[in-house]
Amino acid sequence: MKNTIIPHFGILLFTIFAQPVLAQVTAQEGLDRLKTNTENSKSNLNGYQKNLKIVDGNLGEIQKTKTQIENQRNDVNGQAKLNQTSLSTVEKQEQEISRLIQSEEKETQNEEQKVKELEKVITQLKDNQQKRQQNVAKYKQQMDQVSKEKIQWKTRQEQLTKQQKDVSDRLATLKKTEKDWSNKKRGYEGEVGRWQKETDKHQKLFDQYTAMANHKE
């Protein structure tokens, strides 16, 4: 960002010469006054032209920064979307594994009752029970792993949410700054136009008076 604009204000002496006034002053005094007015108008014009150039430069820098932030926002939004998809997948896996555990535990209970009722198949049922318990242990291990992954995805989601907010806040601030600089630009453009007219007017008076003075000589 460029430095803050410090407006340059010259001292403009507005002097309107009517015919009686011109008669009361010397030709040199009148010429000096017109020359002073012309120089002051030019000084003001140069000052506002410099300020306008600074404003244009600042607006260009703001536009570059805004484009970068908008690209960053799009990237963060895309990552957040992908992360949400992964989080949803993990949650579905968690639900499915929980269902499997419940189903296995229920079957274990049923088979324990069958062991009591069916002595002939007790060995087979115990084998089945052992296998199912192993499945439960395996599913619980998977559950632990999925739970860890879920925590990681949730943490990542919180970070991305914060980044989204930060990017939105920065973009809103930048847009406000851009609007402020645009308003300043319009103001300085108006001043440049006004002082250009003043410069032209006093230059014309100066030229006319110089021509009159030379003619008299």
N, C-alpha and C positions, 0 to 999 in steps of 0.2 A: 504494500500500500504506500502511496506517495505521501509527502508531508501535507499537513493541513494548509489550506489556502490562506494566505495573508493578503487581503485586498490592498491594492496600491491606489491611494487617493491623492491626486495632485490638488493644488489650490486653483480653482477656476474663478477668474474674475469676469463676471458678466458686465460688460460695459456697452451700453447702447448710445451711440453718438447721434444726436439730432443736429440739425444745422446750426442752431444757436450755440450749442456746446462746442462744436468744432471751431466756431469762430473765436471762442474764449481760450483755447489751448493752442500750443504751437504744433506745427506739423510733426515734429519729432516726438512730442509727448503722445499725440494720437497714434502715431506709428508704433511707439513702444508699447502702448496699451494693447493694441491689436496683436502685436507680436507675442506679448505675454499671454493673452487669452488663447492664442493659437498653440503656443508651446504647452500650456497647461492642458488644453484639450487633447493634444497628442499624447502627453504623459498619461492622462487618465485612460485613453484608448489603449496604449501599450500595456498598462497595468491589467486592464480587464481581459485583454487578449491573452496575456500570460496565464491569468487565472483560468480562463476557458480551456487553455491547453492542458493545465494540471487536472481540471475536472474530467476532460476527455480521457486522459491517461488513467485516472482513478477508476473511471467507469469500465475501461478495458480490462484492468486488473480484476475488478469485481466480477466481470463476466467470465473470465478464465476460472476464477475460484469457484463460482457458482456451478460451472460445468463440471468441475472436478467433484464437487460435493454431490451433485445430482447423479454422477456415475457411481460414486461410493454408495449412495442411497439405494440405487438399483441393485448393486452387488450385494449389499446387506440384506435387502428384501428377498433376493433369490436364495441366499444362504439360509435365511429364516424359514423360507418355504420348504427347502429340502430338509432342514433340521426337524421341522414339524412333521414331515412325512416319516422320517426315521423314528421319531418319538412315538407316533401313532402305531407304527409297525411293532415296536418293542412292547407297547402296552397290550396290543393284541396277543403277542406271544406270551406275555405274562398271564393274561386271562386264560389262554389255552392251556398253559402249563398248570395253572392252578386248578383248572377243570380236570386235567389228567390226574393230578395228585389226589383230588377229592374222589375221583372215580376209583383209583387204585386202593385208596384207604377203605372205601366202602366195600370193594370186592374182598379185601383182606378180612374185614369183619364178617362178611358172609361166609367166607371159606373157613374161618375159625369155628363158626357154628356147624358147618358141614363136617368138620373133623370130629366133632362130638357125636354127630348123628350117624356118620358113615365111617365106621372103623376100617372097612375094607379099602377105602380109598385115602386113608389118612396120610400115607406116605406121599402119594401124588399131590394131595392138597397142600402138604407142607412144602413140597418142592415149588408148587405154584406160588405159595405164600412168600417163600424166600425170593423167588424171581421178582415178584411184585414189589417186595420191599427194596430190592436192589433198584428197581425202576424208580421207586419213590426217592431213594437216595440220589440217583442220577438226576431226576427231575428237580430235586431240591438244589443240587449243585448248579443246574442250569438256571434255576430261579435266582440263586445268589449272583450268578454272573449277569443275568438280565437285570437284576435290581441295581447292580453296580453301573451297568450301562445306562440304565434309566436315570440314575443320579447325574451321570456325566452329560447326558442329553438335556436334562432339565437345567443344569448349570449353564450349558452352552446356550440354551434357549433364553435364559435370563440375560446373559451377556449380549446376545443379539438384540433382544428387546431394548436394552439400555442403549446399544449403539443406534438402533432405529430412532429412539427419542433424541439422542444427542445430534444425530444428523439432521433430523427435522427441525430442532431448535436452531442449529447453526444456519440452516437454509432460510428459516424465517427471519433471523437477524440479518443475514446477508441481503435478503430481498428488501428489508426496511432500509438498510444502508444504501442500496441501489436507488431506491425511491428518493431518499434525501439528496443524493448526489445529482439525480436527474432534475430535481427541483432547483438545486443550486445552478445547474447548467443553464436552465431556462432563464434564471435571473441574470446570470452573467451575459448570456446572449443578448438579453434585452438591454443591458448596460452597454455592451459593445455597440449595438445599433444606435443607442442614444448618443454615445460619445462620438461615434463616427459622424453623425449628423452635425454635432456641435463642432467637431474638427473641420468638417467641410465648410460650415457656415463662417467660422472665424478665419479660415484660410482664404475664403472668398473675399471677406471684408479686408483682410490684410493685403491681398493682391490688388483690390480696388483702390485702397488708400495709397498703396505704394505707387500705383500707376498715376493717381492724381498728383501725388507729391512730385513724382518725376516730371509730369507734364508741366507743373508750375515752374519747376526749375528750368 
